[in-house]
Amino acid sequence: MLLDMAKQAGEGRVAIGSKHGGGLGYDELAELAAGGATLLKESGASRVAFVGVNGPALPVLLFASALAGIPLAPLNYRLSTEQLHELVGELDRPYVVADDAFLAALGGAQCSGLIESSAFLAAARSAAPAEPVDIDVDSTAVLLFTSGTTSKPKKVVLRQSNLVSYVLQTVEFASADEDHAVLVSVPPYHIAGVGTVLTNLYAGRRLAYLPNFDAATWLDTVRKEQISNAMLVPTMLVRIVEELAGKPADIPHLTSIAYGGARMPAHVLEQALEAFPHAGFVNAYGLTETSSTIAVLGPEDHRAAIASDDPAVRARLASAGRPVPGVEMVIRDEFGEPAAPGRPGELWVRGAQVSGEYEGIGSVLDADGWFPTKDTAYLDEEGFLFIVGRSDDTIIRGGENIAPAEIEDVLARHPGVRDVAVFGAPDEEWGERIVAAVVPQARQHLEPEALRSYVRERLRGSRTPDDVVLLDELPYTQTGKLLRKQLASDVLGARI
């Protein structure tokens, strides 16, 4: 349905690819999806797996699998051969489409077929179009594996109704101008990679892909392709700000920068707002289980916050904004009751786009349809959402709950700190002690005790790190998620 609507509105436009030629039009995208659906049906598969970088294969497969009535599972191409085989083995009779660079790693995997992605697109081009099938709105459309940073990856079930609800409730149909284009840097196996395809094509915006992120290449591509919209994870924006080195980006046609997937350091966001004065910034908060974005801090909110002298308004620059249409939110305290404004608790969400379901496990929604995000958060008096952190990241020191983000925000503003993460370590006296892992700016010499004093001057003494460890870098996933438990293990293991 979404592709049919986009095809009618986007007639004559490039849907995917470069403005300088060689791109796919909406008609061609629809033809490839119809031919691809025939190939998928003929494969006899129950699932379709995709292992590859950003490019036209994902959009074609997303719509082809929907037309075939077979769920699509994009996999993390950065995993080891053993890990990829394990994920493929978790899928029921999968047909695997993979970029050439990953074919060798997938050799011997238990699947009903394996084909190179460009070969699949070529075969789809010549295949007879699949006959439309009746699709149950509650059937599975996409399966996404969680990152598995703290446990075995789970398969999140996103149904047709979840994804369509997300698009219809958050995007205005055919709202993009003919010359608008989005540069996609987030990987295909992330919910943002899937959501970006659906929302931008529905809006009528051309998709341009950056297969592998590099700050200099990103800036060059934005200029060459006349990009109007971009989606980034915080670590990418950090690299872009560093590449600009205090200079303005001078890209007036870039009018929207959306970011999300992890916490954004306040000083980086402030520098980015200065570097891109023509861009409206959007903080999009969401989870795989919620079909992507459930809260947005829009461009006007960003500019109002940074220009305000009111501390409460200024603080909203660090918020996730307010719920998107169709999504309800509640903060529940330790007794399961709604928390008062400003009081942290666990964030629960409800709405048609919320799945909260895992294949092989089932739904984790409560009796009233509420999904526990496992994020600790609070709402201010005006309903702005503030994410404090993951509930299992909370440090309990001397019976006091301490959010790592509170200390990280202070240390991140130190001029000599490039990156920082805080975690708890076992302590016989206090239960847990506070450890800050700090990455210094280039050519900066930092003294741990000076950093402890810096925090003590700005926060209560109980928030002062007991230990400060200097590192060359912090571990992140490719989607910008801090691997806090791996960091703690590495640091504490090195000290034993």
C-alpha positions in Angstrom: 0.0 0.0 0.0 2.7 2.4 1.0 4.7 1.7 -2.2 1.6 2.1 -4.4 0.8 5.4 -2.9 4.5 6.6 -3.2 4.6 5.4 -6.8 1.5 7.4 -7.8 2.7 10.6 -6.1 6.3 10.2 -7.2 5.8 9.6 -10.9 8.8 10.8 -12.8 11.0 11.2 -9.7 14.1 9.4 -8.6 13.3 7.3 -5.6 16.7 5.8 -4.8 20.2 6.8 -5.9 22.2 9.8 -7.2 20.8 12.9 -8.7 23.6 12.7 -11.3 22.1 9.6 -12.9 21.8 5.8 -12.4 19.1 6.0 -9.8 15.9 4.1 -9.5 12.6 5.8 -10.2 9.4 4.9 -8.3 8.1 2.9 -11.2 11.3 0.9 -11.4 11.4 0.3 -7.7 7.8 -1.1 -7.9 8.8 -3.3 -10.8 11.9 -4.6 -9.0 9.8 -5.3 -5.9 7.2 -7.2 -7.9 9.9 -9.3 -9.7 11.7 -9.8 -6.4 8.6 -11.1 -4.8 8.3 -13.8 -7.5 11.9 -14.9 -6.7 11.2 -15.1 -3.0 8.1 -17.1 -3.5 9.8 -19.5 -5.8 12.6 -20.0 -3.2 10.2 -21.8 -0.9 11.6 -19.8 2.0 9.8 -18.8 5.2 12.1 -15.9 5.9 14.3 -13.6 3.9 17.7 -12.5 5.3 19.7 -9.6 4.0 23.4 -9.2 4.8 24.8 -6.1 3.2 25.6 -2.4 3.4 23.4 0.6 2.5 22.2 0.6 -1.0 19.1 -0.2 -3.2 18.9 -3.8 -2.1 17.3 -3.1 1.2 14.3 -1.0 -0.1 13.7 -3.5 -2.9 13.8 -6.5 -0.5 11.6 -4.6 2.0 8.8 -4.2 -0.5 9.4 -7.5 -2.3 9.2 -9.5 0.9 5.9 -7.7 1.8 4.5 -8.5 -1.6 5.5 -12.2 -1.2 4.2 -12.3 2.4 7.5 -13.4 3.7 9.2 -11.6 6.7 12.5 -9.8 6.1 15.4 -10.1 8.6 18.3 -7.7 7.9 21.4 -9.0 9.7 24.4 -7.2 11.1 27.1 -7.6 8.4 29.8 -6.7 10.8 29.4 -9.9 12.9 31.9 -12.7 12.7 31.3 -15.7 10.5 30.2 -17.8 13.4 27.8 -15.2 14.7 26.2 -14.7 11.2 25.7 -18.5 10.9 24.1 -18.5 14.4 21.6 -15.7 13.3 20.8 -17.4 10.0 20.2 -20.6 12.0 17.7 -18.8 14.1 15.5 -18.2 11.1 13.1 -20.7 9.6 14.1 -21.8 6.1 15.8 -18.5 5.2 16.6 -17.3 1.7 19.8 -15.2 2.1 20.6 -12.2 -0.1 24.1 -10.8 0.6 26.6 -8.4 -0.8 29.5 -10.0 -2.6 31.9 -9.1 0.3 29.9 -11.4 2.7 29.2 -14.4 0.5 32.3 -16.3 1.7 31.3 -15.8 5.3 27.9 -17.2 4.7 29.0 -20.2 2.8 27.8 -23.4 4.6 25.1 -21.5 6.5 21.8 -23.5 6.9 19.5 -21.7 4.4 17.2 -22.5 1.5 19.3 -20.4 -0.9 22.1 -17.8 -1.1 22.4 -15.2 -3.8 24.5 -12.1 -4.2 22.5 -8.9 -3.9 23.3 -7.4 -7.3 22.5 -10.7 -8.9 19.2 -10.7 -7.0 18.3 -7.3 -8.3 19.2 -8.3 -11.9 17.1 -11.4 -11.6 14.2 -9.4 -10.2 14.4 -7.1 -13.1 13.7 -9.9 -15.6 11.3 -11.9 -13.4 7.6 -11.9 -14.0 5.8 -9.7 -11.5 4.3 -11.5 -8.6 0.5 -11.6 -8.3 -0.7 -9.5 -5.3 -1.5 -11.6 -2.3 -3.9 -10.8 0.6 -1.7 -9.7 3.5 -3.0 -10.0 7.0 -2.3 -6.7 8.7 -1.2 -8.6 11.8 1.3 -10.8 9.9 5.0 -10.3 10.5 6.7 -7.9 8.2 10.2 -7.5 9.6 12.3 -9.4 12.1 15.2 -7.4 13.7 17.7 -8.9 16.0 18.5 -6.9 19.1 22.2 -5.9 19.5 22.7 -8.6 22.2 25.1 -6.4 24.1 24.0 -7.8 27.5 22.4 -11.1 26.5 21.7 -13.4 23.5 20.1 -11.4 20.6 16.3 -11.6 20.5 14.2 -11.4 17.3 11.9 -8.4 17.6 8.6 -9.0 15.6 7.4 -5.9 13.7 4.0 -6.6 12.1 2.5 -4.9 9.1 0.2 -2.9 11.3 3.0 -1.7 13.5 5.1 -0.3 10.6 2.2 1.2 8.7 0.8 2.8 11.9 4.2 4.4 12.5 4.4 5.8 9.0 0.8 7.1 8.8 1.0 8.7 12.3 4.3 10.5 11.8 4.7 11.4 8.2 2.7 13.7 5.9 2.2 11.9 2.6 4.0 13.4 -0.5 5.1 16.3 1.6 8.7 16.5 0.2 9.6 18.9 -2.6 10.9 17.3 -5.8 14.5 18.3 -5.1 14.5 17.0 -1.5 16.8 14.1 -0.7 17.9 12.2 2.4 21.3 10.8 3.1 21.0 7.5 4.9 24.1 6.6 7.0 22.4 4.3 9.6 22.9 0.6 8.8 20.2 -1.6 7.2 20.0 -3.9 10.2 18.9 -1.1 12.5 15.3 -0.1 13.0 16.2 3.4 11.7 17.5 1.9 8.5 14.1 0.2 7.9 12.0 3.2 9.1 14.0 5.6 6.9 13.0 3.7 3.8 9.3 3.7 4.6 9.0 7.3 5.8 11.1 9.0 3.2 9.6 7.2 0.2 6.1 7.9 1.6 7.0 11.5 1.9 8.4 11.5 -1.7 12.0 12.2 -0.7 14.9 10.7 -2.7 17.0 8.2 -0.8 20.8 8.6 -1.2 23.0 6.0 0.6 26.4 6.2 2.2 27.6 2.6 2.5 30.2 3.2 5.1 30.3 6.4 7.3 33.2 8.7 7.2 32.8 12.4 8.3 34.7 13.9 5.4 32.9 11.7 2.9 29.6 12.5 4.5 30.2 16.2 4.1 31.3 15.8 0.5 28.3 13.7 -0.3 25.9 16.1 1.3 27.3 18.9 -0.9 27.5 16.9 -4.2 24.1 15.3 -3.9 22.4 18.5 -2.6 21.1 16.6 0.4 18.2 18.3 2.3 17.7 15.8 5.1 20.1 13.5 7.1 19.8 10.9 9.8 22.7 10.3 12.1 23.7 8.6 15.4 25.5 10.7 17.9 28.9 9.3 17.3 28.6 10.3 13.7 27.7 13.9 14.6 30.7 13.9 16.9 33.0 13.0 14.0 31.4 15.6 11.8 31.8 18.4 14.3 35.5 17.3 14.8 36.0 17.3 11.0 34.6 20.9 10.8 37.0 22.0 13.6 34.9 25.0 14.6 34.2 26.2 11.0 30.6 26.5 9.7 29.6 23.7 7.4 28.3 26.1 4.8 25.6 23.8 3.5 22.4 25.9 3.3 20.4 23.3 1.4 20.8 20.8 4.4 17.6 21.8 6.2 17.0 18.9 8.5 19.4 16.8 10.7 17.8 14.0 12.7 19.7 12.2 15.3 19.0 9.4 17.8 20.0 5.9 18.9 22.1 7.0 21.9 22.6 9.9 24.2 23.9 13.1 22.5 26.6 15.0 24.4 25.3 18.5 25.1 28.4 20.3 24.0 28.5 18.4 20.7 24.9 19.3 19.9 25.6 23.0 20.7 28.6 23.0 18.3 26.5 21.3 15.6 23.7 23.9 16.0 26.3 26.5 15.3 27.9 24.7 12.4 24.6 24.1 10.7 22.6 27.3 11.3 20.2 26.6 8.4 19.3 23.1 9.6 16.4 22.2 11.8 17.6 19.6 14.3 15.4 16.7 15.4 16.1 14.3 18.3 14.2 11.1 17.4 13.9 8.7 20.4 12.6 5.2 19.8 13.3 1.5 20.2 13.3 -1.5 17.8 10.2 -2.8 19.7 8.3 0.4 19.0 8.9 0.5 15.2 11.3 3.4 15.6 10.5 6.9 16.8 8.0 7.4 19.6 9.1 10.9 20.8 10.5 13.9 19.0 12.3 17.1 20.0 11.7 19.2 17.0 13.6 22.1 15.4 11.7 24.9 17.2 12.2 23.1 20.5 16.0 23.0 19.9 16.3 26.7 19.0 14.0 27.8 21.8 16.0 25.8 24.3 19.4 27.1 23.2 18.2 30.7 23.1 16.4 30.6 26.5 17.7 32.1 29.8 15.1 30.0 31.7 17.0 26.9 33.1 13.9 24.7 32.7 13.6 25.6 29.0 17.3 25.4 28.4 17.4 21.9 29.9 15.1 20.6 27.2 18.0 20.6 24.8 18.9 17.3 26.5 15.3 15.9 26.3 13.8 13.5 23.8 10.9 15.8 23.2 7.3 14.8 23.4 5.3 11.8 22.1 4.5 11.4 18.5 0.8 11.2 17.5 -0.7 7.8 18.5 1.8 7.0 21.3 1.0 7.2 25.0 3.7 7.4 27.7 3.7 7.0 31.4 6.5 7.0 34.0 6.0 4.4 36.7 7.7 4.5 40.0 9.1 1.6 42.0 5.5 0.7 43.1 4.1 0.7 39.6 2.3 4.0 40.0 2.5 7.0 37.7 5.4 9.2 38.8 5.0 12.9 39.4 6.7 15.4 37.0 10.4 15.5 37.5 10.5 12.1 39.3 12.4 9.4 37.5 10.9 5.9 37.0 10.6 3.4 34.2 9.1 4.5 30.9 6.2 2.5 29.6 4.6 3.2 26.2 1.5 2.1 24.3 0.2 2.6 20.8 -0.5 0.9 17.4 3.1 1.1 16.4 4.4 -0.6 19.5 5.2 -4.3 19.1 6.8 -5.4 22.3 7.0 -8.9 20.9 9.8 -11.4 20.3 9.7 -14.4 18.1 10.0 -17.6 20.2 9.2 -15.6 23.4 6.0 -13.8 22.8 4.6 -10.5 23.8 5.9 -8.6 26.9 3.0 -6.1 26.8 1.0 -5.9 30.0 -2.8 -6.6 30.2 -3.5 -3.0 29.0 -1.1 -3.0 26.1 1.8 -1.1 27.8 5.4 -1.9 26.9 8.2 -1.6 29.5 11.1 0.1 27.7 13.6 -0.6 30.5 14.7 3.0 30.2 14.7 5.2 33.3 13.2 8.5 32.4 11.1 11.4 33.7 8.6 14.0 32.3 8.8 17.7 33.1 5.8 19.9 33.8 5.2 20.5 30.0 5.4 16.8 29.1 9.0 16.8 27.7 10.6 13.4 28.1 14.1 13.1 29.6 15.9 9.7 29.2 18.1 9.1 32.2 19.6 5.8 31.0 19.0 2.1 31.0 17.5 0.9 34.3 20.2 -1.7 34.7 22.9 1.0 34.3 21.9 2.7 37.6 24.7 2.8 40.2 23.5 2.1 43.7 26.1 3.7 46.1 25.4 3.7 49.8 21.8 3.1 49.1 21.5 6.1 46.8 20.5 5.6 43.1 22.9 7.5 40.8 22.4 7.8 37.0 25.7 7.7 35.0 24.3 10.3 32.7 24.3 12.9 35.4 28.1 12.6 35.9 28.8 12.1 32.2 27.1 15.3 31.3 29.4 17.2 33.7 32.6 15.6 32.5 31.7 16.0 28.9 31.8 19.7 29.3 35.4 19.7 30.5 37.5 21.2 27.6 40.0 18.4 27.8 37.5 15.5 27.5 36.6 14.0 24.2 34.4 11.2 25.4 33.3 9.8 28.7 31.3 6.9 30.2 30.5 6.2 33.8 29.7 2.8 35.4 29.5 1.1 38.8 32.1 -1.3 40.2 31.7 -3.6 43.2 32.7 -2.0 46.5 32.7 -3.7 49.9 31.9 -0.5 51.9 29.5 1.4 49.6 28.0 -1.5 47.6 29.2 0.1 44.4 31.8 2.7 43.6 31.7 5.2 40.7 34.2 4.7 37.8 34.6 7.3 35.1 36.3 6.2 31.8 37.6 9.3 30.1 39.0 9.7 26.6 41.1 12.9 26.5 41.1 15.4 23.6 44.0 15.0 21.2 47.3 16.2 22.7 45.6 16.9 26.0 47.1 15.7 29.3 44.5 15.1 32.0 45.0 14.3 35.7 42.4 12.0 37.2 42.3 13.9 40.5 41.7 17.1 38.6 38.7 15.6 36.9 37.4 14.3 40.2 37.6 17.9 41.6 35.9 19.2 38.5 32.9 17.0 39.2 32.9 17.7 42.9 32.6 21.4 42.3 29.5 20.9 40.1 27.7 18.0 41.7 27.1 16.7 45.2 30.1 14.9 46.7 28.3 11.5 46.4 28.4 11.9 42.6 32.2 12.4 42.5 33.8 9.4 40.7 35.8 7.2 43.0 38.1 6.3 40.1 38.9 8.0 36.8 40.5 5.8 34.1 42.0 7.4 31.0 41.5 5.4 27.7 42.2 5.9 24.1 38.6 5.1 23.1 35.3 3.7 24.3 33.5 0.7 22.8 30.4 1.4 20.7 28.2 -0.6 18.4 28.1 0.6 14.8 24.8 2.3 15.6 26.4 4.4 18.3 25.3 2.5 21.4 27.8 2.5 24.2 28.8 -1.0 25.3 28.8 -0.1 28.9 29.1 -3.6 30.3 31.9 -4.5 28.0 33.7 -1.3 29.0 33.3 -2.2 32.7 34.6 -5.7 32.1 37.6 -4.4 30.1 38.5 -1.8 32.7 37.9 -3.9 35.8 39.6 -6.9 34.2 42.7 -4.9 33.4 42.9 -3.8 37.0 42.8 -7.3 38.5 
